[in-house]
Amino acid sequence: MEDEKEQLIKRVERLKRKVESHPNSTTMMNVARNLRLERDREKKLAEQRQEQSTLIQHEDQRIRRLQSQLNDTRQAAVGANPEGNK
């Protein structure tokens, strides 16, 4: 695990030196950072959209179930005989 960490650190340092030698490195790094941030934001929005879609589906099912119960209750009330309570 430590060896992997050291290898990654060395690799990052090599890449950093390589990038810093490029004339537009600061601009490119800023663009890359902004792209990463935008992709992260897009991913979070997609997750929120999926969660909201799932919630909507559950609430639609709940509405259908409650409407069915309401219709059943109304049908039972229509079929009830008020004189049967005597």
N, C-alpha and C positions, 0 to 999 in steps of 0.2 A: 504494500500500500504506500509506504514511504517512497519506494523507488518510483512508483507511478507518479506520485506527487512531484518528485524532483524532476522527472522527465517532462512533465507538463510545464513546470516552471521554466525549465531551460528552453523548451519549445516556444513558449510565450515570449520569453526574452529575445530569442532569435528573430521571431516574427516582428516583434516590436522594433528592433534595430533595423530590420529590413524595411518596414513601413516608414520609420522616421527618416530614412535616407531618401525617400520619395519627395519631390518638390511640393506636392499638394497633400501631404500626409495629414495635416490638421483638418483640412476641408473634408478629405475622404473619411477620416475618423468621425467627424461630426455627422456626416451624411449616414455613415454606417450605424452610428448610435441612434440617430433619429429614425432610421428604418427599423431597427430592432424595437425601439419604443412603440412605433406605430403598429408593428406586427403583434407585439404584446397586447396593445390596446384592442386591436382587431380580434385577437383570440378571446380576450375577456368579453367583448361585446357578443361574439358568437356563442359563448357559454351562457351569457345572460339571456340571449334570444332563445336558446334551447330550453333553459329552465322555465322561461315565461311560456313557451309553447306547451311544455309539459303541464304547467299549472292550468293553462287554458283548457287543455284536453280534460284534465281532472274535473275542473269546474263545469264544463259542458256535460260530462257524465253525471255529475251531481244534479245539475238542473234537470236533465232528462229523467233521472230517478225520482226527483221531487215532483215533477209534473205528472209522472205516472202515478205516484202515490196520491196526489191531489185528485186526479181523474178517478182513481179507484174509490176515494172517499166520497166524491160527489155522486158516483154511481150507486154507492151503498146508501147514501142519504136519499136519493131518488127512490130507491127500491124499498126503503124503510116505510112501514105503515104506522102512522101516528096513533091509530086505534089499537095497535098491538101492545101499547104500553099500559093498557088498562087491565 
